[in-house]
Amino acid sequence: MEENGVITVTSPLLPDLDEFNKLLKEIWSRRWITNNGDFHKQLETELAAYLKVPYICLFANGTLPLITSLQALRITGEVITTPYTHVSTTHSLWWNGIKPVFVDVDPVTCNIDPDKIEAAITPRTTAIMPVHCYGTPCDTERIHEIAGKYGLKVIYDAAHAFGVEVGGESLLNAGDLSTLSFHATKVYNTVEGGALIMHDAEMKQRIDYLKNFGFANETTVVAPGINSKMDEVRAAYGLLNLRNIDAAIEARHQVAIRYREELRDIPGIRFLDELPGVRHNYSYFPIFVDAEKYGMSRDELYFSMRERNVYGRRYFYPLISTFSTYRGLESSASDNLPVATRISDSVICLPMHHALSQNDLDRVIACIRR
Ligand SMILES: *Cc1c(COP(=O)(O)O)cnc(C)c1O
């Protein structure tokens, strides 16, 4: 790395090119490049074992499993969700003709506030779609209690929660279905890619049909499915990245330790601490700027970092409820979402990836210490 080169917020974990070439040669010799090929099957098996989940279906990206999960469970009407997420969560509802109903978030976890869910339920509500924001687990117990009481399905957008465990158990087993993204910017990537996690073989079968146009066999189409299959090239790439994922997560862990040590005593800078009993994946390192106490606004800090070639990201800003598609919804009113609005206006995700050097971290910290 150059002394003053650009420090990006993320950097993709890439497999060794020679290793990748070996697998490409296998694909070339088999001449089977998509549609549930050998590497696709192998990656499903290895991921299920690594993630400690019973069943997984691979997808071409992380948005299609969200869209498909709603089809698979026949969700209609209204779905309760968080405005503090990637637009993909909300768009997946829109693409299914479902009305998103935004509920405010908890100021500490940035996840949907379970205390506010019941007030948002109407006769048209059919499901809750929470997000494990930054990989921090939602209050799954409370959410399931409410879902049980009102007969609602729960689909977790777990795009940030690859490998996260609570008490030694995968967080991805919570709810009816959980989705993952393997986009280049995520902890674990297959360039583009994603997955759905389910509890039983029947649901896996159903999802496998839905992601392949609804084909059950050569002549039977059982549902209006979509094409969202992962191909052999990405599956091979994914197999190699899986070999290095633990080392990458440990490197991220060390970055988080350094940030916490160095930023703890800066007035007006808040960050998230580790939770007891949770295996974190260190996917993001958000800080929240209290302009009054820090003496500078979030945007002033964000742009001053950029001037020094340190690229953070205001993730998630602006709030989804302010976008033209959604701002007309009753639940988008900012007095319904005071906490999410405050968080969105104060957040910067600091550079966080496996390849940050000590010099990089010195430079990021110097920006914030001023
Ligand atoms: C990245 C992300 C998605 C979308 O995943 P893609 O693979 O980019 O389609 C969905 N939800 C959340 C919370 C994300 O961070």
Ligand as a Chemical Component Dictionary entry (heavy atoms), coordinates in Angstrom:
data_LIG
# 
_chem_comp.id                   LIG 
_chem_comp.type                 NON-POLYMER 
_chem_comp.pdbx_formal_charge   0 
_chem_comp.three_letter_code    LIG 
# 
loop_
_chem_comp_atom.comp_id 
_chem_comp_atom.atom_id 
_chem_comp_atom.alt_atom_id 
_chem_comp_atom.type_symbol 
_chem_comp_atom.charge 
_chem_comp_atom.model_Cartn_x 
_chem_comp_atom.model_Cartn_y 
_chem_comp_atom.model_Cartn_z 
_chem_comp_atom.pdbx_ordinal 
LIG C1 C1 C 0 -26.261 -6.366 0.369  1  
LIG C2 C2 C 0 -27.610 -6.430 0.974  2  
LIG C3 C3 C 0 -28.715 -6.927 0.267  3  
LIG C4 C4 C 0 -28.674 -7.213 -1.202 4  
LIG O1 O1 O 0 -27.790 -8.152 -1.591 5  
LIG P1 P1 P 0 -27.260 -8.181 -3.099 6  
LIG O2 O2 O 0 -26.450 -9.415 -3.119 7  
LIG O3 O3 O 0 -26.448 -6.943 -3.302 8  
LIG O4 O4 O 0 -28.446 -8.233 -3.992 9  
LIG C5 C5 C 0 -29.914 -7.088 0.936  10 
LIG N1 N1 N 0 -30.054 -6.721 2.214  11 
LIG C6 C6 C 0 -29.042 -6.192 2.916  12 
LIG C7 C7 C 0 -29.262 -5.827 4.341  13 
LIG C8 C8 C 0 -27.789 -6.007 2.315  14 
LIG O5 O5 O 0 -26.798 -5.442 3.013  15 
# 
loop_
_chem_comp_bond.comp_id 
_chem_comp_bond.atom_id_1 
_chem_comp_bond.atom_id_2 
_chem_comp_bond.value_order 
_chem_comp_bond.pdbx_ordinal 
LIG C1 C2 SING 1  
LIG C2 C3 SING 2  
LIG C2 C8 DOUB 3  
LIG C3 C4 SING 4  
LIG C3 C5 DOUB 5  
LIG C4 O1 SING 6  
LIG O1 P1 SING 7  
LIG P1 O2 DOUB 8  
LIG P1 O3 SING 9  
LIG P1 O4 SING 10 
LIG C5 N1 SING 11 
LIG N1 C6 DOUB 12 
LIG C6 C7 SING 13 
LIG C6 C8 SING 14 
LIG C8 O5 SING 15 
# 
